[in-house]
């Protein structure tokens, strides 16, 4: 039973003093699923994701990632996940290749594997001409796709993306999502937070977080009919107004 | 494990090499500091401006004046007629030391009754004033001895001064050890705290913490390049001291370098500890300044002697690592001391290293609360 879900959370809670940032959230994510974690800024998405990846200890509740417990097995979890933060976490003063090699080294890949991976990523992102440029010189959209590729350099089972597409136009977001689809089609589970409602439509299932609680959870289509809305923006607005 | 470590060191080297500012601090600062200290912080003086009121105008007074000015330490810039004129020169800042030779100097002096020479100095710069009057008094005493070579005064106590380890009172003997202590502290501690804070600021630290890497390895990978660079810096400063300022290493060079490394570790541990307490480069910078730079400059005995500080500051100086390191450096370099002589300060540094590393380890947050 334990390994049925990629991610399972039961009443997961995080308190900072009197303030409850994440209030008893429960959800399951199946293997290979693209799970959208929606909410306005400050709704508690980043805090929730930090608990799931072992950067933050839950105040109460339970969660397992790839079957491992978030309290006692964080080391095992770390081996099976990739993470891309909203700051997209590349070294701006290093070149594209240096970044890939470094993260490959961090995950202990062999020299041969790092070489293969570098070539693969560069080809996939059409970065041939820019491989030796420092990351700071790349356009934002490219940086984000590179960050995603780097987060999955060790072929993790689950990839956590925290607001991966902040600050770019819808066309660039679309390109990013094509990468997500491609990755998910290989059986990788994607957990993605966003506050762009158009992105919600791309997910298999979504949850909507308001003030630390999950107020809605389901397939985008199902949620739209449940809230009698024509698009996700409307669902979200109805929820936010209470 | 090793592969990851190498990847880390490589990456850190890329950062350092690509950042001109870091490079400048790393290699420009030590050289600048040595040169600045070398040519400014010094007790030696040459050509101090002297005004002499010669009320005697006789042979003997002229001989005395010649002796004083021939040394090169004093330069006769004024010969005012009276004390009032001399004071005006003091006020204008033209004269730092005034010498007043009384009327009939030769007559009383040779007549055995003795005479009085007055030395007046501008004590708005107290250290300089003391140095000048001491030096002038010494020269006048010598002059007296020369005039009566055989006839010793029966009641005089002969004082023989010997300046051990640094007979010529070379300033560099003091500041080279001090500069090494300062540079190692600055570079190791400040640079490591900055580089770790930078990863926190850019969010890359989160990524490293999410990876299966052991946090100890993350820190080790980050600080190792700085250990190497700081050590090279120490060598450069020692070499400059030796080549430019003739500062010797009379004891064992190997022992000196081994203790350099120990001091470096203390500085690194401090840097890591600071970085655990700061989330931005700016905070890390400010904390390094207050916690490291100022105390190391002021309380280590580098610039101001610890013995003349008030009790509370003397007490605080006991926790300044640089104080012990400077003691060690001077013992090995100038006194040629061996292992036994420096065991205690070395032990203190070793203890500091363990305490600081333990504190840093405890404070380094792998998991946010």
Interface residues (C-beta under 8 A of the other chain):
Chain A: X16 X50 X53 X54 X55 X56 X57 X74 X75 X78 X79 X81 X83 X85 X86 X87 X88 X89 X90 X91 X92 X93 X94 X98 X101 X102 X103 X104 X105 X106 X107 X108 X110 X111 X134 X151
Chain B: X1 X3 X4 X6 X7 X8 X10 X11 X14 X15 X18 X19 X202 X203 X204 X206 X207 X208 X209 X210 X211 X212 X213 X367 X368 X369
